[in-house]
Amino acid sequence: MKYFLWGMVAASSVYLPVWAQQTVSATRCDEMTAVVLEHAKVVEAAPAVEADLEALKVRDVASLPAFCRVRIVDTPSEDSEIHTEVWLPMTAWNGKLRAQGNGGFAGTIYYDAMGETIRQRYATVGTDTGHTGGKPEFALGHPEKVKDFGWRAVHDMTVEAKTLIEAFYGKPQQKAYFTSCSDGGREALMEAQRFPADYDGILAGAPAYNWTGLMVGAAENTKWMRADAANFLPAAKVPALGAAVNAACDAKDGVKDGIINDPRACHFDPAVIQCKAGDGERCLLPAQIETVRKIYRGPVDDAGKVVLKGLESGAEDGKEGWAQWISGDKPGSNMPFFGEGFYANFVYSKPEWSASEFDFDRDYKLALEKTAADLDAKDVDLAPFVARGNKLVMYHGWNDPAIPATMSIDYYEGVVKKVGEEKAEDAVRLYLVPGMQHCAFGPGATEFGQGMGQRSDAKHDIFTALEQWVEKGTAPDVLTAEKSEGKGAERKVVMTRPLCPYPQVAKYNGKGNSNKAESFTCVMK
């Protein structure tokens, strides 16, 4: 077996703080099995093995620094079995903890993200939230596992990681950070709301904080598209819909470039591409037009009141557009995974439950009563989090086809109203990303450090900007996002755009290369 025992270069150590010069032995790593944790047990602790990491799909394992891999089983209830891993650099630890969140229904540890975090000399932690695999069946008849998934596992992993850090290094971490997107964004807000002492800085992308509302919308749309074959929007028609949206809205921001800077200015009517005669991939039938309108509007109750805003125009086409999240090759091939999976397993405990049974008023109320307390992270009272001097940075792609970007606006504005503008200005930021789909990808400049390719420049890396805000008091302002082609040494930046702190939006200056950030200015909407 090849262990990672990567020694420090003595000549470089003089430039490091004293605590960063520490090299921790393999023996100390082995001793982590004796650390006592509340309702949890360290089941294995040893220097990481290259072959094991390769099996976990961690990239470039040969270049990773030596680290202690600690595996934990957490049992906060009789029905819980939460698997967590804490990775601790054995040399040149930077003194910080950076935790990883999850996506979808969780069920796995994001080992590759942990590897990149270790590469940057953070201690890191991840959890499967109490079940294996990303399907919703784990919740069927297991209310304690729902709690683990909803909030308990992430808090527990945080406490466990901090305990192990102090035992391993003989001192606590200087700062702790949490970063994730989608369900991980929901986890991030749950941490800020319920456990404000857990993290000094939180980066929350496209947070699915209104989990109940999102699942209700998925169930309602699934029912509608199955009710009549004519309602279904085939994936083959999505490109034509996206092209029509761009034709109607792209130029409203002053430049025609395939990117809609602020979709709220676009009031697109899908009837403009109604089929004149017959059917075809470049037009929509009347029932399909109504489907598109329902998706834009969002779910409504029986009285016609919208309970969750729908998607903005612009999210239709692309690698992670409607064809993946909403439509498909045949009716009902995608959204049921969430809508039906949620109701069958979390709410009704009936594996055979179908969206055809969905009744909005009854089933929305039932979900709120049964699971919202454990899954929804809608509390805008971040006063305890803010009072500690903690910082929250949110981001959301305007082209997100899974979670409406307006959800993040609503949450941000709710926090500002609750804690006050002055306190919010000192603690919370929101960045809306033109042309970005769910957490990444899309036609816009969608690379700004939200993944794991961290740069040292806080103007280009949103996590570094968060760190500097927490550690130096330098609040983030306008960031620069990039769009690139190629990877590694072959990577070439082909577009840059400013990311403006909400409520500012990027406005084209009227001249200059629209692929250059300097051709735009952030202005108040």
GUMIDO-778997 format. One record per residue (C-alpha): residue in one letter; x, y, z. Coordinates in steps of 0.2 Angstrom, whole numbers, padded with zeros to 4 digits, always signed. Layout:
% GUMIDO-778997
AXYZ/...
***
This chain:
% GUMIDO-778997
M+0000+0000+0000/K+0006+0018-0004/Y+0002+0030+0010/F+0003+0049+0008/L+0017+0054+0020/W+0023+0070+0011/G+0036+0079+0021/M+0037+0098+0021/V+0051+0107+0013/A+0061+0114+0027/A+0066+0130+0018/S+0048+0135+0015/S+0043+0133+0033/V+0051+0149+0039/Y+0037+0158+0029/L+0023+0149+0038/P+0015+0152+0055/V+0021+0141+0069/W+0005+0131+0069/A+0007+0128+0051/Q+0024+0121+0053/Q+0018+0106+0063/T+0020+0089+0056/V+0008+0076+0064/S+0014+0058+0065/A+0005+0042+0058/T+0004+0036+0076/R-0006+0051+0081/C-0018+0047+0066/D-0020+0030+0072/E-0024+0036+0090/M-0039+0045+0083/T-0049+0029+0085/A-0049+0032+0104/V-0057+0049+0103/V-0074+0049+0112/L-0088+0057+0102/E-0106+0059+0107/H-0117+0045+0100/A-0104+0042+0087/K-0089+0031+0085/V-0073+0032+0075/V-0072+0015+0066/E-0056+0018+0057/A-0041+0031+0057/A-0026+0029+0047/P-0015+0038+0034/A-0024+0039+0017/V-0020+0026+0005/E-0018+0030-0013/A-0027+0015-0020/D-0042+0018-0009/L-0044+0036-0014/E-0043+0031-0033/A-0057+0019-0030/L-0067+0034-0023/K-0064+0043-0039/V-0053+0057-0031/R-0043+0065-0044/D-0024+0067-0045/V-0022+0057-0029/A-0003+0056-0032/S-0001+0075-0029/L-0011+0076-0013/P-0002+0080+0003/A-0002+0067+0017/F-0017+0066+0027/C-0026+0056+0041/R-0042+0049+0035/V-0055+0046+0049/R-0071+0037+0047/I-0085+0039+0059/V-0102+0030+0061/D-0115+0042+0070/T-0130+0035+0078/P-0140+0049+0086/S-0156+0038+0086/E-0159+0020+0086/D-0163+0020+0067/S-0148+0031+0062/E-0132+0026+0054/I-0123+0041+0047/H-0107+0039+0039/T-0095+0053+0040/E-0077+0056+0035/V-0065+0069+0042/W-0048+0072+0033/L-0034+0080+0042/P-0018+0086+0033/M-0003+0079+0042/T+0008+0093+0036/A+0006+0112+0034/W-0012+0112+0039/N-0019+0130+0036/G-0028+0131+0053/K-0045+0130+0045/L-0060+0118+0043/R-0069+0118+0026/A-0084+0107+0026/Q-0093+0099+0011/G-0112+0098+0008/N-0123+0087-0003/G-0135+0087-0018/G-0151+0080-0022/F-0157+0067-0009/A-0139+0066-0003/G-0133+0048+0001/T-0115+0049-0003/I-0099+0058+0003/Y-0092+0070-0010/Y-0074+0063-0009/D-0067+0072-0024/A-0072+0089-0017/M-0064+0083-0001/G-0048+0079-0010/E-0047+0096-0018/T-0050+0104-0001/I-0036+0094+0007/R-0025+0099-0008/Q-0027+0117-0002/R-0022+0111+0016/Y-0039+0113+0024/A-0046+0100+0036/T-0062+0094+0028/V-0077+0084+0032/G-0092+0076+0023/T-0106+0065+0027/D-0119+0054+0017/T-0132+0061+0029/G-0138+0044+0035/H-0141+0033+0020/T-0133+0026+0005/G-0137+0031-0013/G-0146+0046-0020/K-0164+0039-0021/P-0178+0044-0009/E-0183+0027-0003/F-0172+0028+0012/A-0186+0039+0020/L-0200+0026+0019/G-0205+0022+0036/H-0190+0030+0044/P-0194+0047+0052/E-0177+0048+0061/K-0168+0046+0045/V-0178+0061+0038/K-0171+0071+0052/D-0154+0065+0049/F-0155+0070+0031/G-0164+0086+0035/W-0152+0094+0047/R-0145+0082+0060/A-0131+0074+0051/V-0123+0090+0045/H-0123+0097+0062/D-0116+0081+0070/M-0102+0080+0057/T-0097+0098+0061/V-0096+0094+0080/E-0086+0078+0076/A-0074+0086+0064/K-0070+0100+0077/T-0068+0087+0091/L-0056+0077+0080/I-0046+0093+0074/E-0042+0098+0092/A-0037+0080+0097/F-0026+0078+0081/Y-0017+0095+0081/G-0019+0100+0100/K-0028+0116+0096/P-0045+0120+0088/Q-0047+0127+0070/Q-0045+0146+0068/K-0060+0147+0057/A-0073+0135+0050/Y-0082+0136+0033/F-0096+0127+0025/T-0099+0127+0006/S-0111+0118-0005/C-0125+0120-0018/S-0143+0114-0021/D-0148+0103-0007/G-0131+0108+0000/G-0136+0126-0001/R-0152+0121+0010/E-0140+0112+0022/A-0130+0128+0023/L-0145+0139+0027/M-0151+0126+0040/E-0134+0128+0048/A-0134+0147+0049/Q-0152+0146+0056/R-0151+0132+0068/F-0133+0131+0073/P-0125+0149+0071/A-0110+0144+0081/D-0105+0130+0069/Y-0097+0140+0055/D-0089+0157+0053/G-0092+0158+0035/I-0105+0150+0024/L-0106+0149+0005/A-0123+0144-0001/G-0127+0141-0019/A-0144+0139-0027/P-0151+0134-0010/A-0166+0122-0010/Y-0172+0130+0006/N-0191+0129+0002/W-0189+0110+0000/T-0208+0107+0002/G-0213+0120-0011/L-0200+0113-0023/M-0207+0095-0021/V-0225+0101-0022/G-0221+0110-0039/A-0212+0094-0045/A-0228+0084-0041/E-0240+0096-0048/N-0231+0098-0065/T-0229+0079-0066/K-0247+0077-0064/W-0251+0090-0077/M-0239+0083-0090/R-0246+0065-0087/A-0264+0071-0087/D-0265+0072-0106/A-0251+0067-0118/A-0254+0084-0127/N-0247+0093-0111/F-0230+0085-0112/L-0216+0095-0118/P-0203+0084-0128/A-0185+0088-0126/A-0184+0090-0144/K-0194+0106-0143/V-0184+0114-0130/P-0171+0122-0141/A-0184+0131-0151/L-0192+0137-0135/G-0175+0143-0129/A-0171+0152-0146/A-0188+0161-0145/V-0185+0167-0127/N-0168+0174-0133/A-0175+0182-0148/A-0188+0191-0137/C-0177+0195-0122/D-0158+0194-0126/A-0156+0212-0132/K-0165+0220-0118/D-0149+0222-0108/G-0141+0232-0122/V-0131+0218-0130/K-0136+0203-0140/D-0125+0189-0134/G-0136+0174-0130/I-0136+0179-0111/I-0151+0188-0102/N-0143+0198-0088/D-0159+0201-0079/P-0174+0189-0084/R-0186+0199-0074/A-0186+0212-0088/C-0192+0198-0100/H-0210+0195-0101/F-0210+0181-0114/D-0226+0174-0121/P-0224+0156-0128/A-0239+0158-0139/V-0227+0167-0151/I-0221+0150-0157/Q-0238+0141-0158/C-0239+0129-0172/K-0248+0137-0187/A-0253+0120-0194/G-0249+0102-0188/D-0234+0099-0176/G-0215+0100-0177/E-0200+0102-0166/R-0199+0121-0170/C-0217+0125-0163/L-0228+0122-0148/L-0246+0115-0148/P-0259+0125-0137/A-0257+0112-0123/Q-0238+0113-0123/I-0240+0132-0122/E-0250+0130-0106/T-0237+0119-0099/V-0224+0132-0102/R-0234+0145-0094/K-0237+0134-0079/I-0219+0132-0077/Y-0215+0150-0078/R-0230+0154-0065/G-0226+0141-0052/P-0237+0130-0042/V-0254+0137-0037/D-0267+0132-0024/D-0285+0128-0028/A-0289+0146-0026/G-0277+0151-0039/K-0264+0159-0027/V-0246+0156-0032/V-0237+0148-0017/L-0220+0147-0025/K-0213+0157-0039/G-0209+0148-0056/L-0194+0148-0067/E-0188+0164-0076/S-0187+0164-0094/G-0170+0159-0101/A-0167+0143-0092/E-0175+0132-0105/D-0160+0126-0117/G-0143+0120-0113/K-0133+0105-0106/E-0143+0106-0089/G-0159+0115-0095/W-0177+0110-0096/A-0173+0094-0106/Q-0164+0087-0091/W-0174+0094-0076/I-0192+0096-0083/S-0194+0087-0099/G-0186+0071-0106/D-0188+0059-0120/K-0205+0053-0115/P-0218+0059-0103/G-0214+0058-0085/S-0196+0054-0086/N-0188+0066-0074/M-0198+0077-0062/P-0206+0061-0054/F-0189+0057-0046/F-0192+0072-0035/G-0210+0075-0034/E-0216+0057-0033/G-0201+0051-0024/F-0204+0064-0010/Y-0223+0060-0008/A-0222+0041-0009/N-0207+0040+0003/F-0207+0055+0014/V-0226+0060+0016/Y-0237+0045+0012/S-0226+0030+0015/K-0234+0022+0000/P-0221+0016-0013/E-0235+0015-0026/W-0241+0033-0024/S-0242+0042-0041/A-0243+0060-0045/S-0260+0057-0053/E-0267+0056-0035/F-0260+0073-0031/D-0272+0086-0024/F-0263+0103-0021/D-0272+0110-0006/R-0273+0093+0003/D-0255+0087-0001/Y-0246+0103+0001/K-0254+0105+0019/L-0249+0087+0023/A-0231+0089+0018/L-0230+0105+0028/E-0237+0096+0043/K-0226+0080+0041/T-0209+0085+0035/A-0207+0104+0033/A-0200+0106+0051/D-0185+0094+0047/L-0183+0099+0029/D-0187+0117+0026/A-0174+0131+0030/K-0185+0146+0027/D-0181+0155+0044/V-0175+0173+0039/D-0170+0177+0057/L-0152+0176+0056/A-0149+0188+0070/P-0139+0175+0081/F-0128+0171+0066/V-0125+0189+0062/A-0122+0194+0080/R-0107+0182+0080/G-0099+0192+0066/N-0102+0177+0054/K-0104+0179+0035/L-0116+0172+0023/V-0113+0173+0004/M-0126+0166-0008/Y-0126+0164-0027/H-0139+0158-0039/G-0139+0156-0058/W-0153+0165-0067/N-0154+0151-0079/D-0157+0138-0065/P-0170+0125-0072/A-0171+0116-0055/I-0173+0130-0042/P-0180+0147-0046/A-0167+0161-0044/T-0181+0172-0036/M-0181+0160-0021/S-0164+0167-0017/I-0170+0184-0019/D-0184+0181-0008/Y-0173+0174+0006/Y-0160+0188+0005/E-0174+0201+0006/G-0182+0192+0020/V-0166+0192+0030/V-0163+0211+0026/K-0180+0215+0032/K-0178+0205+0048/V-0161+0209+0054/G-0161+0227+0046/E-0151+0234+0032/E-0136+0239+0041/K-0133+0223+0050/A-0137+0213+0034/E-0124+0224+0024/D-0111+0218+0036/A-0115+0200+0035/V-0125+0194+0020/R-0122+0195+0001/L-0131+0188-0014/Y-0124+0186-0032/L-0136+0182-0046/V-0126+0174-0061/P-0133+0178-0079/G-0133+0163-0090/M-0129+0150-0076/Q-0139+0135-0074/H-0140+0124-0059/C-0124+0128-0049/A-0114+0128-0065/F-0114+0127-0084/G-0124+0138-0096/P-0120+0151-0109/G-0114+0164-0097/A-0098+0166-0088/T-0101+0153-0074/E-0084+0150-0066/F-0081+0160-0051/G-0073+0149-0038/Q-0090+0140-0033/G-0082+0124-0037/M-0065+0117-0031/G-0053+0126-0043/Q-0049+0139-0030/R-0039+0154-0035/S-0030+0166-0023/D-0038+0181-0031/A-0054+0186-0021/K-0060+0196-0037/H-0062+0179-0046/D-0065+0167-0032/I-0081+0169-0022/F-0074+0157-0008/T-0058+0167-0006/A-0069+0183-0006/L-0079+0175+0009/E-0063+0170+0018/Q-0056+0188+0017/W-0073+0195+0023/V-0072+0183+0038/E-0054+0185+0042/K-0049+0203+0036/G-0066+0212+0036/T-0064+0215+0018/A-0082+0214+0011/P-0085+0207-0006/D-0090+0219-0020/V-0090+0216-0039/L-0083+0199-0043/T-0077+0193-0060/A-0084+0177-0068/E-0075+0168-0082/K-0081+0156-0096/S-0067+0145-0102/E-0063+0131-0114/G-0051+0117-0111/K-0043+0111-0095/G-0027+0112-0085/A-0013+0120-0095/E-0025+0120-0110/R-0038+0131-0101/K-0042+0147-0111/V-0053+0161-0104/V-0065+0166-0118/M-0077+0177-0108/T-0077+0187-0092/R-0092+0196-0084/P-0095+0206-0068/L-0105+0198-0054/C-0114+0211-0046/P-0119+0210-0027/Y-0139+0211-0027/P-0148+0222-0030/Q-0136+0228-0043/V-0136+0222-0061/A-0123+0222-0074/K-0126+0235-0088/Y-0117+0235-0105/N-0108+0252-0107/G-0114+0253-0125/K-0097+0250-0132/G-0083+0238-0131/N-0081+0219-0132/S-0096+0211-0124/N-0085+0196-0119/K-0075+0207-0108/A-0080+0212-0090/E-0074+0230-0092/S-0087+0233-0105/F-0101+0232-0091/T-0104+0242-0075/C-0114+0236-0060/V-0129+0248-0057/M-0144+0248-0046/K-0159+0240-0054/
***
